[in-house]
Amino acid sequence: MKVLVVDDEADVKVLFEQKFRKEIKNNEIDFAFAFSGEEALMFMQQNEHEAVLILSDINMPGISGLELLKHIKEKYEKPPPIVMMITAYGDDDNYQEAMKLGADDFLTKPVDFLALKEKLKTNK
């Protein structure tokens, strides 16, 4: 499973690589990282939509996670990647907007990695 993680915080890469060490080693999950919405869109164009699941932060400079979500859901019809939004602000406005734009799930920071692993298993 190819997972694209989009977050403007660079330490997210180290965190995911630590938390998913076993899954990466067993070739169950292949992570790619983008540190902006723009970088995520470039990755998706260059990799011909390899990512089957996208975990995106909402609050980022430039293209926000919600704008990225809107673009992905409009542009990639088949198969549309599963998009889970992640935010430090679990406020209802962001949640409602993310769901309206087609988010498949909504997680709050700090991420519960055990719960995330279960969600990833069910979305294979």
Secondary structure as UniProt FT lines:
FT   STRAND          2..6
FT   HELIX           11..19
FT   HELIX           21..25
FT   TURN            26..27
FT   STRAND          30..34
FT   HELIX           37..46
FT   TURN            47..49
FT   STRAND          53..57
FT   HELIX           65..75
FT   STRAND          82..87
FT   HELIX           92..100
FT   TURN            101..102
FT   STRAND          105..108
FT   HELIX           113..122
//
